[in-house]
């Protein structure tokens, strides 16, 4: 959504109005385990067509980290391991730590892209939904 607000042409995998991926397109694949079948299947398809892939994962042993040329490791699992023994009731459940880490990383990336391209919030708001 933020990339669209910046003026990029973006789509969500699986939506009915998403066109076919083409050579040179970019797929951003996100999976904490790095092995989520629907995500790795999309990566395999994109790579077979000649699309670029950037992977974001929490697992350095997962398929996403090891079989893509550009992978970012967000080790949110470490924070849970360090707090679990001492603060049993404060453990963040399931993939929440990874999801929050991804959100913060991607929002900071958008801020960096905004600065790099000279895009301000007013320009982005002009592309924001108004219905």
C-alpha positions as CSV (number, residue, x, y, z in Angstrom):
1,X,0.0,0.0,0.0
2,X,2.8,2.5,0.9
3,X,4.6,1.7,-2.3
4,X,1.4,2.5,-4.2
5,X,1.1,5.7,-2.3
6,X,4.6,6.6,-3.5
7,X,3.5,6.0,-7.1
8,X,4.8,2.5,-7.7
9,X,2.7,0.0,-9.6
10,X,2.1,-2.7,-7.1
11,X,-0.1,-5.8,-6.7
12,X,-0.9,-8.4,-4.1
13,X,-0.4,-12.0,-5.0
14,X,-3.7,-13.8,-5.3
15,X,-5.9,-10.8,-5.8
16,X,-8.3,-11.1,-8.8
17,X,-7.0,-7.9,-10.4
18,X,-3.3,-8.9,-10.1
19,X,-1.7,-9.3,-13.6
20,X,0.7,-12.0,-14.6
21,X,4.2,-11.5,-13.2
22,X,6.8,-10.8,-15.9
23,X,10.6,-10.9,-16.4
24,X,12.1,-7.9,-14.5
25,X,9.2,-7.5,-12.1
26,X,9.9,-7.7,-8.4
27,X,8.3,-10.1,-5.9
28,X,8.7,-9.3,-2.3
29,X,8.3,-12.6,-0.4
30,X,7.7,-12.5,3.4
31,X,7.6,-15.6,5.6
32,X,8.9,-16.1,9.1
33,X,9.7,-19.7,8.6
34,X,11.0,-19.2,5.1
35,X,9.2,-22.4,4.1
36,X,5.6,-21.3,3.8
37,X,4.4,-23.3,0.8
38,X,2.3,-20.6,-0.9
39,X,5.2,-18.2,-0.6
40,X,7.9,-20.5,-1.8
41,X,5.7,-21.6,-4.7
42,X,5.2,-18.0,-5.7
43,X,9.0,-17.5,-5.5
44,X,9.7,-20.5,-7.6
45,X,7.2,-19.3,-10.3
46,X,8.6,-15.8,-10.3
47,X,12.1,-17.0,-10.6
48,X,11.2,-19.4,-13.4
49,X,9.7,-16.4,-15.4
50,X,12.8,-14.2,-14.8
51,X,11.4,-11.9,-12.1
52,X,13.5,-10.6,-9.3
53,X,12.8,-11.8,-5.7
54,X,13.6,-10.1,-2.4
55,X,12.9,-12.4,0.6
56,X,12.3,-11.3,4.2
57,X,12.4,-14.1,6.8
58,X,13.4,-15.0,10.3
59,X,14.9,-18.4,9.4
60,X,18.4,-18.6,8.1
61,X,17.8,-22.3,7.3
62,X,14.6,-21.8,5.4
63,X,14.2,-22.0,1.6
64,X,13.6,-18.3,1.2
65,X,16.9,-17.3,2.8
66,X,18.9,-20.0,1.0
67,X,17.4,-20.0,-2.5
68,X,16.9,-16.3,-3.3
69,X,19.7,-14.0,-4.3
70,X,18.4,-11.2,-2.0
71,X,17.3,-12.1,1.5
72,X,16.9,-10.1,4.6
73,X,17.0,-11.9,8.0
74,X,14.9,-10.4,10.7
75,X,15.8,-12.6,13.7
76,X,12.7,-11.9,15.8
77,X,12.9,-15.4,17.3
78,X,16.0,-14.4,19.3
79,X,13.9,-11.9,21.3
80,X,11.4,-14.6,22.2
81,X,14.1,-17.1,23.2
82,X,15.7,-14.5,25.5
83,X,12.5,-13.5,27.3
84,X,10.7,-16.9,27.5
85,X,12.5,-18.5,30.4
86,X,12.2,-15.5,32.8
87,X,8.9,-14.0,31.7
88,X,6.7,-16.8,30.7
89,X,3.5,-14.7,30.5
90,X,5.2,-12.0,28.4
91,X,6.2,-14.3,25.5
92,X,4.9,-12.9,22.2
93,X,2.8,-15.7,20.6
94,X,3.1,-17.3,17.2
95,X,4.6,-15.0,14.5
96,X,3.7,-11.7,16.1
97,X,7.4,-10.7,16.8
98,X,8.3,-11.3,13.1
99,X,5.2,-9.5,11.9
100,X,5.9,-6.5,14.0
101,X,9.6,-6.5,13.0
102,X,8.7,-6.7,9.4
103,X,6.2,-3.8,9.8
104,X,8.8,-1.6,11.4
105,X,11.5,-2.5,8.9
106,X,9.2,-1.9,5.9
107,X,7.9,1.4,7.3
108,X,11.5,2.6,7.7
109,X,12.3,1.4,4.2
110,X,9.4,3.5,2.9
111,X,10.7,6.6,4.8
112,X,14.1,6.0,3.3
113,X,12.6,5.7,-0.2
114,X,10.6,8.9,0.4
115,X,13.7,10.8,1.3
116,X,15.7,9.3,-1.6
117,X,13.0,10.2,-4.2
118,X,12.0,13.5,-2.7
119,X,8.4,12.3,-2.0
120,X,6.5,13.9,0.8
121,X,3.4,12.8,2.7
122,X,1.2,15.3,0.8
123,X,2.1,13.5,-2.4
124,X,1.3,10.2,-0.9
125,X,-2.0,11.3,0.6
126,X,-3.1,12.3,-2.9
127,X,-3.0,8.6,-3.8
128,X,-4.6,7.4,-0.6
129,X,-8.1,5.9,-0.8
130,X,-10.8,8.5,-0.5
131,X,-14.0,6.5,-0.9
